[in-house]
Amino acid sequence: MINFSKFDFDQAKALKERDLETGGQVQKFIDSECIRRMDPYTPKDLGTLIGSATSQTSIGTGRIVQQTPYAKRWYYEPANFQGAPTRGNRWFERMKSSHKDSILRGAASLAGAKVK
């Protein structure tokens, strides 16, 4: 059995050294990449919903906000979107299934990991 109390480990310091804390460069990268890569998947009429991700999100918090009067309905309910099938509901989930690995590779690289 391993007794972790014998290790001199400061989690906050380790996260800071790798820039992994909230507001750090790694989280900022992940937030920015998610917003950028969601664009082609997000329903678009005038671009308000797409723009809301940038204007309403505090980059680095790990939380993307798109708060418009119709965002929730369009996210969950199927509709006949212009630009379908690429643009449509559940845009974050669909973006994530296509781009998760490359976003994680970029984040790992920023954190100092050796990425293949």
CNS distance restraints for C-alpha pairs under 8 A (distance, minus, plus):
assign (resid   3 and name CA) (resid   7 and name CA) 7.88 0.50 0.50
assign (resid   9 and name CA) (resid  14 and name CA) 7.87 0.50 0.50
assign (resid  10 and name CA) (resid  14 and name CA) 6.21 0.50 0.50
assign (resid  11 and name CA) (resid  15 and name CA) 6.16 0.50 0.50
assign (resid  12 and name CA) (resid  16 and name CA) 6.16 0.50 0.50
assign (resid  12 and name CA) (resid  21 and name CA) 7.79 0.50 0.50
assign (resid  13 and name CA) (resid  17 and name CA) 6.07 0.50 0.50
assign (resid  14 and name CA) (resid  18 and name CA) 6.49 0.50 0.50
assign (resid  15 and name CA) (resid  19 and name CA) 5.98 0.50 0.50
assign (resid  15 and name CA) (resid  20 and name CA) 4.85 0.50 0.50
assign (resid  15 and name CA) (resid  21 and name CA) 5.50 0.50 0.50
assign (resid  16 and name CA) (resid  20 and name CA) 5.94 0.50 0.50
assign (resid  16 and name CA) (resid  21 and name CA) 5.80 0.50 0.50
assign (resid  16 and name CA) (resid  24 and name CA) 7.78 0.50 0.50
assign (resid  18 and name CA) (resid 110 and name CA) 7.97 0.50 0.50
assign (resid  18 and name CA) (resid 111 and name CA) 4.84 0.50 0.50
assign (resid  18 and name CA) (resid 112 and name CA) 6.68 0.50 0.50
assign (resid  19 and name CA) (resid  24 and name CA) 5.05 0.50 0.50
assign (resid  19 and name CA) (resid  25 and name CA) 5.83 0.50 0.50
assign (resid  19 and name CA) (resid  26 and name CA) 6.07 0.50 0.50
assign (resid  19 and name CA) (resid 111 and name CA) 6.24 0.50 0.50
assign (resid  20 and name CA) (resid  24 and name CA) 5.64 0.50 0.50
assign (resid  20 and name CA) (resid  25 and name CA) 7.18 0.50 0.50
assign (resid  20 and name CA) (resid  26 and name CA) 5.65 0.50 0.50
assign (resid  20 and name CA) (resid  27 and name CA) 6.62 0.50 0.50
assign (resid  20 and name CA) (resid 111 and name CA) 6.91 0.50 0.50
assign (resid  21 and name CA) (resid  26 and name CA) 8.00 0.50 0.50
assign (resid  21 and name CA) (resid  27 and name CA) 7.37 0.50 0.50
assign (resid  22 and name CA) (resid  27 and name CA) 6.37 0.50 0.50
assign (resid  22 and name CA) (resid  60 and name CA) 6.09 0.50 0.50
assign (resid  22 and name CA) (resid  61 and name CA) 5.78 0.50 0.50
assign (resid  22 and name CA) (resid  62 and name CA) 7.32 0.50 0.50
assign (resid  23 and name CA) (resid  27 and name CA) 6.15 0.50 0.50
assign (resid  23 and name CA) (resid  28 and name CA) 6.37 0.50 0.50
assign (resid  23 and name CA) (resid  59 and name CA) 7.44 0.50 0.50
assign (resid  23 and name CA) (resid  60 and name CA) 4.13 0.50 0.50
assign (resid  23 and name CA) (resid  61 and name CA) 5.78 0.50 0.50
assign (resid  24 and name CA) (resid  28 and name CA) 6.21 0.50 0.50
assign (resid  24 and name CA) (resid  60 and name CA) 6.40 0.50 0.50
assign (resid  25 and name CA) (resid  29 and name CA) 6.02 0.50 0.50
assign (resid  25 and name CA) (resid  60 and name CA) 7.45 0.50 0.50
assign (resid  25 and name CA) (resid 110 and name CA) 7.57 0.50 0.50
assign (resid  26 and name CA) (resid  30 and name CA) 6.30 0.50 0.50
assign (resid  26 and name CA) (resid 107 and name CA) 5.42 0.50 0.50
assign (resid  26 and name CA) (resid 108 and name CA) 7.95 0.50 0.50
assign (resid  26 and name CA) (resid 110 and name CA) 6.12 0.50 0.50
assign (resid  26 and name CA) (resid 111 and name CA) 6.53 0.50 0.50
assign (resid  27 and name CA) (resid  31 and name CA) 6.12 0.50 0.50
assign (resid  27 and name CA) (resid  59 and name CA) 7.84 0.50 0.50
assign (resid  27 and name CA) (resid  60 and name CA) 4.95 0.50 0.50
assign (resid  27 and name CA) (resid  61 and name CA) 7.05 0.50 0.50
assign (resid  27 and name CA) (resid  62 and name CA) 6.29 0.50 0.50
assign (resid  27 and name CA) (resid 107 and name CA) 7.78 0.50 0.50
assign (resid  28 and name CA) (resid  32 and name CA) 6.04 0.50 0.50
assign (resid  28 and name CA) (resid  59 and name CA) 5.42 0.50 0.50
assign (resid  28 and name CA) (resid  60 and name CA) 4.06 0.50 0.50
assign (resid  28 and name CA) (resid  61 and name CA) 7.56 0.50 0.50
assign (resid  28 and name CA) (resid  62 and name CA) 7.77 0.50 0.50
assign (resid  29 and name CA) (resid  33 and name CA) 5.95 0.50 0.50
assign (resid  29 and name CA) (resid  60 and name CA) 7.69 0.50 0.50
assign (resid  29 and name CA) (resid 106 and name CA) 7.96 0.50 0.50
assign (resid  29 and name CA) (resid 107 and name CA) 6.72 0.50 0.50
assign (resid  30 and name CA) (resid  34 and name CA) 6.06 0.50 0.50
assign (resid  30 and name CA) (resid  60 and name CA) 7.99 0.50 0.50
assign (resid  30 and name CA) (resid  62 and name CA) 7.71 0.50 0.50
assign (resid  30 and name CA) (resid 103 and name CA) 6.50 0.50 0.50
assign (resid  30 and name CA) (resid 104 and name CA) 7.78 0.50 0.50
assign (resid  30 and name CA) (resid 107 and name CA) 6.60 0.50 0.50
assign (resid  31 and name CA) (resid  35 and name CA) 6.29 0.50 0.50
assign (resid  31 and name CA) (resid  59 and name CA) 5.88 0.50 0.50
assign (resid  31 and name CA) (resid  60 and name CA) 6.29 0.50 0.50
assign (resid  31 and name CA) (resid  61 and name CA) 7.81 0.50 0.50
assign (resid  31 and name CA) (resid  62 and name CA) 6.08 0.50 0.50
assign (resid  31 and name CA) (resid  63 and name CA) 7.45 0.50 0.50
assign (resid  31 and name CA) (resid  64 and name CA) 6.99 0.50 0.50
assign (resid  32 and name CA) (resid  36 and name CA) 6.07 0.50 0.50
assign (resid  32 and name CA) (resid  59 and name CA) 6.75 0.50 0.50
assign (resid  33 and name CA) (resid  37 and name CA) 5.89 0.50 0.50
assign (resid  33 and name CA) (resid 103 and name CA) 6.78 0.50 0.50
assign (resid  34 and name CA) (resid  38 and name CA) 5.89 0.50 0.50
assign (resid  34 and name CA) (resid  92 and name CA) 7.85 0.50 0.50
assign (resid  34 and name CA) (resid  95 and name CA) 7.82 0.50 0.50
assign (resid  34 and name CA) (resid  96 and name CA) 7.82 0.50 0.50
assign (resid  34 and name CA) (resid 103 and name CA) 7.81 0.50 0.50
assign (resid  35 and name CA) (resid  39 and name CA) 6.58 0.50 0.50
assign (resid  35 and name CA) (resid  53 and name CA) 6.42 0.50 0.50
assign (resid  35 and name CA) (resid  54 and name CA) 7.10 0.50 0.50
assign (resid  35 and name CA) (resid  64 and name CA) 7.60 0.50 0.50
assign (resid  37 and name CA) (resid  41 and name CA) 7.84 0.50 0.50
assign (resid  37 and name CA) (resid  95 and name CA) 6.59 0.50 0.50
assign (resid  37 and name CA) (resid  99 and name CA) 7.64 0.50 0.50
assign (resid  38 and name CA) (resid  42 and name CA) 6.07 0.50 0.50
assign (resid  38 and name CA) (resid  91 and name CA) 6.41 0.50 0.50
assign (resid  38 and name CA) (resid  92 and name CA) 6.06 0.50 0.50
assign (resid  38 and name CA) (resid  95 and name CA) 5.69 0.50 0.50
assign (resid  39 and name CA) (resid  50 and name CA) 6.12 0.50 0.50
assign (resid  40 and name CA) (resid  86 and name CA) 6.79 0.50 0.50
assign (resid  40 and name CA) (resid  87 and name CA) 6.21 0.50 0.50
assign (resid  41 and name CA) (resid  86 and name CA) 5.37 0.50 0.50
assign (resid  41 and name CA) (resid  87 and name CA) 4.20 0.50 0.50
assign (resid  41 and name CA) (resid  88 and name CA) 6.19 0.50 0.50
assign (resid  41 and name CA) (resid  91 and name CA) 5.06 0.50 0.50
assign (resid  41 and name CA) (resid  92 and name CA) 7.64 0.50 0.50
assign (resid  41 and name CA) (resid  94 and name CA) 7.39 0.50 0.50
assign (resid  41 and name CA) (resid  95 and name CA) 6.66 0.50 0.50
assign (resid  42 and name CA) (resid  49 and name CA) 7.50 0.50 0.50
assign (resid  42 and name CA) (resid  50 and name CA) 6.38 0.50 0.50
assign (resid  42 and name CA) (resid  87 and name CA) 5.14 0.50 0.50
assign (resid  42 and name CA) (resid  88 and name CA) 6.03 0.50 0.50
assign (resid  42 and name CA) (resid  89 and name CA) 7.37 0.50 0.50
assign (resid  42 and name CA) (resid  91 and name CA) 5.38 0.50 0.50
assign (resid  42 and name CA) (resid  92 and name CA) 7.99 0.50 0.50
assign (resid  43 and name CA) (resid  49 and name CA) 7.39 0.50 0.50
assign (resid  43 and name CA) (resid  50 and name CA) 7.69 0.50 0.50
assign (resid  43 and name CA) (resid  74 and name CA) 7.71 0.50 0.50
assign (resid  43 and name CA) (resid  81 and name CA) 6.27 0.50 0.50
assign (resid  43 and name CA) (resid  82 and name CA) 7.20 0.50 0.50
assign (resid  43 and name CA) (resid  83 and name CA) 7.67 0.50 0.50
assign (resid  43 and name CA) (resid  87 and name CA) 4.97 0.50 0.50
assign (resid  43 and name CA) (resid  88 and name CA) 5.29 0.50 0.50
assign (resid  43 and name CA) (resid  89 and name CA) 7.28 0.50 0.50
assign (resid  44 and name CA) (resid  48 and name CA) 7.62 0.50 0.50
assign (resid  44 and name CA) (resid  49 and name CA) 7.04 0.50 0.50
assign (resid  44 and name CA) (resid  50 and name CA) 7.08 0.50 0.50
assign (resid  44 and name CA) (resid  81 and name CA) 7.78 0.50 0.50
assign (resid  44 and name CA) (resid  82 and name CA) 7.00 0.50 0.50
assign (resid  44 and name CA) (resid  83 and name CA) 7.90 0.50 0.50
assign (resid  44 and name CA) (resid  87 and name CA) 7.41 0.50 0.50
assign (resid  45 and name CA) (resid  82 and name CA) 7.55 0.50 0.50
assign (resid  47 and name CA) (resid  51 and name CA) 6.05 0.50 0.50
assign (resid  48 and name CA) (resid  52 and name CA) 6.00 0.50 0.50
assign (resid  48 and name CA) (resid  68 and name CA) 7.94 0.50 0.50
assign (resid  49 and name CA) (resid  53 and name CA) 7.01 0.50 0.50
assign (resid  49 and name CA) (resid  66 and name CA) 6.53 0.50 0.50
assign (resid  49 and name CA) (resid  67 and name CA) 7.87 0.50 0.50
assign (resid  49 and name CA) (resid  68 and name CA) 6.59 0.50 0.50
assign (resid  49 and name CA) (resid  71 and name CA) 6.86 0.50 0.50
assign (resid  50 and name CA) (resid  54 and name CA) 7.58 0.50 0.50
assign (resid  50 and name CA) (resid  66 and name CA) 7.83 0.50 0.50
assign (resid  51 and name CA) (resid  55 and name CA) 6.22 0.50 0.50
assign (resid  52 and name CA) (resid  56 and name CA) 5.45 0.50 0.50
assign (resid  52 and name CA) (resid  57 and name CA) 7.72 0.50 0.50
assign (resid  52 and name CA) (resid  65 and name CA) 7.25 0.50 0.50
assign (resid  52 and name CA) (resid  66 and name CA) 5.13 0.50 0.50
assign (resid  52 and name CA) (resid  67 and name CA) 6.80 0.50 0.50
assign (resid  52 and name CA) (resid  68 and name CA) 7.41 0.50 0.50
assign (resid  53 and name CA) (resid  57 and name CA) 5.75 0.50 0.50
assign (resid  53 and name CA) (resid  64 and name CA) 6.34 0.50 0.50
assign (resid  53 and name CA) (resid  65 and name CA) 5.56 0.50 0.50
assign (resid  53 and name CA) (resid  66 and name CA) 4.92 0.50 0.50
assign (resid  56 and name CA) (resid  64 and name CA) 7.81 0.50 0.50
assign (resid  56 and name CA) (resid  65 and name CA) 5.59 0.50 0.50
assign (resid  56 and name CA) (resid  66 and name CA) 6.50 0.50 0.50
assign (resid  56 and name CA) (resid  67 and name CA) 7.45 0.50 0.50
assign (resid  57 and name CA) (resid  63 and name CA) 7.01 0.50 0.50
assign (resid  57 and name CA) (resid  64 and name CA) 5.27 0.50 0.50
assign (resid  57 and name CA) (resid  65 and name CA) 5.07 0.50 0.50
assign (resid  57 and name CA) (resid  66 and name CA) 7.61 0.50 0.50
assign (resid  58 and name CA) (resid  63 and name CA) 7.61 0.50 0.50
assign (resid  58 and name CA) (resid  64 and name CA) 7.61 0.50 0.50
assign (resid  59 and name CA) (resid  63 and name CA) 7.95 0.50 0.50
assign (resid  59 and name CA) (resid  64 and name CA) 7.93 0.50 0.50
assign (resid  66 and name CA) (resid  71 and name CA) 6.66 0.50 0.50
assign (resid  67 and name CA) (resid  71 and name CA) 6.21 0.50 0.50
assign (resid  68 and name CA) (resid  72 and name CA) 7.98 0.50 0.50
assign (resid  70 and name CA) (resid  74 and name CA) 6.09 0.50 0.50
assign (resid  71 and name CA) (resid  75 and name CA) 5.96 0.50 0.50
assign (resid  72 and name CA) (resid  76 and name CA) 6.30 0.50 0.50
assign (resid  73 and name CA) (resid  77 and name CA) 5.58 0.50 0.50
assign (resid  74 and name CA) (resid  78 and name CA) 7.00 0.50 0.50
assign (resid  74 and name CA) (resid  79 and name CA) 7.33 0.50 0.50
assign (resid  74 and name CA) (resid  88 and name CA) 7.66 0.50 0.50
assign (resid  74 and name CA) (resid  89 and name CA) 5.65 0.50 0.50
assign (resid  74 and name CA) (resid  90 and name CA) 7.98 0.50 0.50
assign (resid  75 and name CA) (resid  88 and name CA) 7.69 0.50 0.50
assign (resid  75 and name CA) (resid  89 and name CA) 4.46 0.50 0.50
assign (resid  75 and name CA) (resid  90 and name CA) 4.87 0.50 0.50
assign (resid  75 and name CA) (resid  91 and name CA) 6.96 0.50 0.50
assign (resid  76 and name CA) (resid  89 and name CA) 5.94 0.50 0.50
assign (resid  76 and name CA) (resid  90 and name CA) 6.19 0.50 0.50
assign (resid  77 and name CA) (resid  89 and name CA) 6.57 0.50 0.50
assign (resid  78 and name CA) (resid  88 and name CA) 7.37 0.50 0.50
assign (resid  78 and name CA) (resid  89 and name CA) 5.95 0.50 0.50
assign (resid  79 and name CA) (resid  88 and name CA) 7.40 0.50 0.50
assign (resid  79 and name CA) (resid  89 and name CA) 7.57 0.50 0.50
assign (resid  80 and name CA) (resid  84 and name CA) 7.18 0.50 0.50
assign (resid  80 and name CA) (resid  88 and name CA) 7.97 0.50 0.50
assign (resid  81 and name CA) (resid  85 and name CA) 7.78 0.50 0.50
assign (resid  81 and name CA) (resid  87 and name CA) 6.56 0.50 0.50
assign (resid  81 and name CA) (resid  88 and name CA) 5.89 0.50 0.50
assign (resid  82 and name CA) (resid  87 and name CA) 7.12 0.50 0.50
assign (resid  83 and name CA) (resid  87 and name CA) 5.32 0.50 0.50
assign (resid  83 and name CA) (resid  88 and name CA) 7.93 0.50 0.50
assign (resid  84 and name CA) (resid  88 and name CA) 5.99 0.50 0.50
assign (resid  87 and name CA) (resid  91 and name CA) 7.25 0.50 0.50
assign (resid  90 and name CA) (resid  94 and name CA) 6.32 0.50 0.50
assign (resid  91 and name CA) (resid  95 and name CA) 5.98 0.50 0.50
assign (resid  92 and name CA) (resid  96 and name CA) 6.02 0.50 0.50
assign (resid  93 and name CA) (resid  97 and name CA) 6.25 0.50 0.50
assign (resid  94 and name CA) (resid  98 and name CA) 6.54 0.50 0.50
assign (resid  95 and name CA) (resid  99 and name CA) 5.96 0.50 0.50
assign (resid  95 and name CA) (resid 100 and name CA) 7.68 0.50 0.50
assign (resid  96 and name CA) (resid 100 and name CA) 4.84 0.50 0.50
assign (resid  99 and name CA) (resid 103 and name CA) 6.25 0.50 0.50
assign (resid 100 and name CA) (resid 104 and name CA) 6.10 0.50 0.50
assign (resid 101 and name CA) (resid 105 and name CA) 6.11 0.50 0.50
assign (resid 102 and name CA) (resid 106 and name CA) 6.22 0.50 0.50
assign (resid 103 and name CA) (resid 107 and name CA) 6.22 0.50 0.50
assign (resid 104 and name CA) (resid 108 and name CA) 6.00 0.50 0.50
assign (resid 105 and name CA) (resid 109 and name CA) 6.11 0.50 0.50
assign (resid 105 and name CA) (resid 115 and name CA) 6.41 0.50 0.50
assign (resid 106 and name CA) (resid 110 and name CA) 6.30 0.50 0.50
assign (resid 107 and name CA) (resid 111 and name CA) 6.23 0.50 0.50
assign (resid 108 and name CA) (resid 112 and name CA) 6.37 0.50 0.50
assign (resid 108 and name CA) (resid 113 and name CA) 5.25 0.50 0.50
assign (resid 108 and name CA) (resid 114 and name CA) 7.60 0.50 0.50
assign (resid 108 and name CA) (resid 115 and name CA) 6.92 0.50 0.50
assign (resid 109 and name CA) (resid 113 and name CA) 5.19 0.50 0.50
assign (resid 109 and name CA) (resid 114 and name CA) 6.49 0.50 0.50
assign (resid 109 and name CA) (resid 115 and name CA) 6.06 0.50 0.50
